[in-house]
Amino acid sequence: MVMAPSAVSTITDYANTNVETNPKHLIRARGSSFVGGYDGPAVSKALVADALKKRVQGVDGDTCEAGEEDTFFVADLGEVYRQHLRWKMHLRRIKPHYAVKCNPDPQVLKLLAELGTGFDCASKAEIEQVLQLGVDPSRIIYAQPCKTKSYIRYAAQEGVKQMTFDNADELYKIKQFLPDAELFLRILTDDSASLCRLSLKFGASLDTTGSLLKLAKELDLNVVGVAFHVGSGASDPNAFLGAVSDARAVFDQGIALGHDMRNLDVGGGFISETFEPMAEVLSKAIDENFPSHVRIIGEPGRYYVADAFTIACNVIARRTVDDAASATKSYMLYLNDGVYGNFSSIMFDHQHPVPQILKCGDKTAQDLVSQKTSGPATEYSIWGPTCDGIDCISESCKFPQTLDVGDWLFFEEMGAYTKCSATRFNGFTDKHEVIYVSSEPGAKALLGM
Ligand SMILES: *Cc1c(COP(=O)(O)O)cnc(C)c1O
């Protein structure tokens, strides 16, 4: 599915559009053919593996402090950097506004601030966190169509003017607290092919946009554009086609009513696996429907961070399950993290994290790869630490090794909608260490790592 990047030789130009950095190498988009002299994803794998190993080596469950064996993340900020370059290669017209809710990790936000992206915030705390990085308020869009009054006052006080709306009551609130807001009318889209549907909750249907635009005019409010979101984790490129042409129709309604329509916000929903084909369909639709003076922004969240975070968890308990009938043994493994913690993505984001062995006895991942046995595999189910039966990470997985208490598992692609929605249910912590590495010298330089 993933297509080779085109015009890759000009990647340094793209990288330099917003930032004063000069990556000496070319990049390789995930899954595409290798171009240039630096294999970022391979370097990433090695760096992350090394950090994981180092961190667990010193931990002895028999003697360590309580919590020393807690779950931890390794984040490769180079991955975020590569995703940014990849975005700029394939969606050059669209200025990304990172959706903070997806993972408000301070280093991720700092890197994106340095790279010159904008930010999609949905609450006072998110706006505050971004402003504290020194980001100009004009780079923020308050992309929540149903806002808290006191947060609108806060946005007004801080100079954050761009915001979305999708109903009449919101317009009266905005009129009261921020009459010079730059408003984006969020429209409804068909998000039936996405992982997380948002249109059940937000978006004006096309039979209401005319009256909303008219009301905004009567209230002397500035509608400056249209926004949509095809659903988080969208998998059908055609979702963008319908949304862009609907946005065009609403643009024309606004223009006819005298609004200065000059922005289109194409929302988020991008995933790494299908990014290039999605980008191609979207770019073409935009170019066909919106002349070059229209400013286009996007709100990618998971696209930037999903693959950048790996999590490691400790096996805290084990139960042997003897099946007398088949004379086989399987195990229930209990980890110190689960669906009430960083695996909240299983419940809220329909994810299926894949367990891999980090440490088994005194062997770590690399030794295990080279010693992969061809013998019969043992079956495991993997559970979280809380008292709730729903707290299951994997109902069934198989390893050739026999795992025991004190061993470690790791899971890749744990950057999106994971730690941000973790709870402290049952007294387990929601604050976990993040070890930062960078497989891209450019990201290192920007962060002073
Ligand atoms: C959640 C959200 C996003 C980000 O969605 P992703 O699927 O993570 O890209 C962008 N815009 C809005 C309004 C959202 O609610």
The ligand as an SDF file (V2000), in Angstrom:
LIG
                    3D

 15 15  0  0  0  0  0  0  0  0999 V2000
   -8.8050   14.0650   17.6960 C   0  0  0  0  0  0  0  0  0  0  0  0
   -8.8330   15.1680   16.7190 C   0  0  0  0  0  0  0  0  0  0  0  0
   -7.7810   15.3140   15.8010 C   0  0  0  0  0  0  0  0  0  0  0  0
   -6.6600   14.3100   15.6510 C   0  0  0  0  0  0  0  0  0  0  0  0
   -7.0950   13.1230   15.1080 O   0  0  0  0  0  0  0  0  0  0  0  0
   -6.0290   11.9950   14.6760 P   0  0  0  0  0  0  0  0  0  0  0  0
   -6.8360   10.8600   14.2120 O   0  0  0  0  0  0  0  0  0  0  0  0
   -5.2140   11.6770   15.8790 O   0  0  0  0  0  0  0  0  0  0  0  0
   -5.2050   12.5820   13.5830 O   0  0  0  0  0  0  0  0  0  0  0  0
   -7.8170   16.4120   14.9800 C   0  0  0  0  0  0  0  0  0  0  0  0
   -8.8230   17.3160   15.0290 N   0  0  0  0  0  0  0  0  0  0  0  0
   -9.8470   17.2130   15.9080 C   0  0  0  0  0  0  0  0  0  0  0  0
  -10.9020   18.2440   15.9250 C   0  0  0  0  0  0  0  0  0  0  0  0
   -9.8890   16.1250   16.7650 C   0  0  0  0  0  0  0  0  0  0  0  0
  -10.9150   16.0020   17.6230 O   0  0  0  0  0  0  0  0  0  0  0  0
  1  2  1  0
  2  3  1  0
  2 14  2  0
  3  4  1  0
  3 10  2  0
  4  5  1  0
  5  6  1  0
  6  7  2  0
  6  8  1  0
  6  9  1  0
 10 11  1  0
 11 12  2  0
 12 13  1  0
 12 14  1  0
 14 15  1  0
M  END
$$$$
